[in-house]
């Protein structure tokens, strides 16, 4: 069993990237946040912006994290300018929880761009009970 890290995260791939234990194509880094290319991009430009502090999702962020949330969003704006997608347009998303499409349990923002995106964010899967399926 892995030992908890100082921030109580255990075996978190994004924490490992933030600690430079796992290689990543880093776009930006400071004491509080790190931004890196998604290894499975859904658009030509797909950057993940994360806090170095481990919060499993947006739902877990305390009031004291408000300023850091703003910094994460502002980092997306600056990266969009640096990556030359600010003028053509881009999308910033946060997936929260299983039904929100979150895969990695560490708060992260997706900066998406480099191609025209549709208005529709995504399809949803309708959940049906056994009785409804019959």
N, C-alpha and C positions, 0 to 999 in steps of 0.2 A: 504494500500500500504506500502511496506517495505521501510525503509529509506536506502539511499545509504551508503555503508561502506566507510571508508576513502580512499579506492582505486577505488571507483566508481562501485564496483561489487554489484549486487542486487540479493539476493536469490541464490547464487552460492553454490552448495553442496561442491565443492572442497575448496572454501574459508572457509566454515563452518568447514570442516575437519582440515584445516590448523590452524584455530583458536581454535581447540579442542572443538567445539560446537556440533559436531557429532562424535560418536565413530568410530574408524578405527583401523585396525591391522597395526600399524606403524612399518616400517622396518628401517627408517632413518629419522632424522630431524636435521636441523640447523637453523640459522636465516633467510636463504633465500629459502630453499627448504624442502619439506617433501615427503617421499615415503611410500606408504601403499599398502596392498593387494587389488586387484580388487574384488569387491563383487560378480561379475559374471565372474569368470576366464574362459578364452578360452583355456588355457594350464595349466598343473599342477602348474607351477609357473607363476603368472601374477601380476606384481607389477606396480603401477602407480607412476611416479615421476613427481612432479609438482613444479612450483615456487609458493611461498606464495603470491607474487605479482600477481594480477589478470590481465592476458592478455587473451582475449577470444580465441585466436588461435595463431599459429606461424606467421600468416600473420600480426598480430597486434604488434609484438615485434619490438621496435625501435632499432636503431643502438646501443644505450646505453645498451641494453640487451644482447649484444653479449657474454660477459664474463659469464653471468648467464646461457645462453644456453649451453656453454661448460661445466659448472659445472653440469648441469642436465645430460648431456651425460656421463660425468665422473662418476657420482653417479651410473648410470646404470652399468658401468663396475665394480665398487666396489661391488655393490649388487650381480652381477653375480658371482663374486669370493666368496662372503660370502655365497651365496645360493648353491654353488658347481655346477654351470652350465657353468662356464667359459671354462672349458676344452672340454666339450661335445658340446657346442654351444648354442647360444641364438639369439633372434631377438629383436631389438629396433625399435619401430615405432612411428610416430607422425601422427595422422589423423587431417587434416585441412579442416574445412568447411563441409557443408552437403554432397557434392559429394565426399569428401575425407573420409567419414565415421565417422566424428566427432559427438559424441552424447552429451557430456558435454561441454558447451562453456567456458572452462578454459584450457589453454595450458597444455598438459600432454603427457608424454612419456610412452609407454607401454614396459615393460621388459617382454619378453615371453620366456619360456623355460621349461625344465624338461621332455621333450619328443621330438622325432624327428618331425621337422616341414617341410612342403612341400616348394618347391621353389616358388610356386605360392603364392602371398600375399593374393589375394582374387578375387572373381568373381565380375564382374561389371554388373549392370543392364542396358540394352540398353534402351535408351529413344526414343520412337517413337511418331511421330505426329499422329493426328487422321487419316489423309490421308494414312499414312504408315500402320496403323493398319487395314484398310479396305481391 
